[in-house]
């Protein structure tokens, strides 16, 4: 059964850092492009970052460029999101998933709250 488990969120102050982890199981992992997405209260889910299957190409939303870094470890079926200089507008539930469809069933996400 395909499953995603996100972790690493928490409550931090503006300017601090967090590292999110996403572990995938139940389907092939290493040959696919992966992404992090987020959903703030009352808003739709939005793209944050993507990484291609080799890990050599990444893309970022303008709002996080220069502050967030996406990486992957294909030996661990894991995708990471290093988030630095967090700001209150980064407050959201964060999710990972494949970039292309068919995607995994969405996981529960991990909550990030940034206080000013």
Secondary structure, 3 states (H helix, E strand, C coil): CCEEEEECCEEEECCCCEEEEEEEECCCCCCCCEEEEEECCCCCCEEEEEECCCCCCEEECCCCCCCEEEEEECCCCEEEEEECCCCHHHCEEEEEEECCCCCCCCCCCEEEEEEC
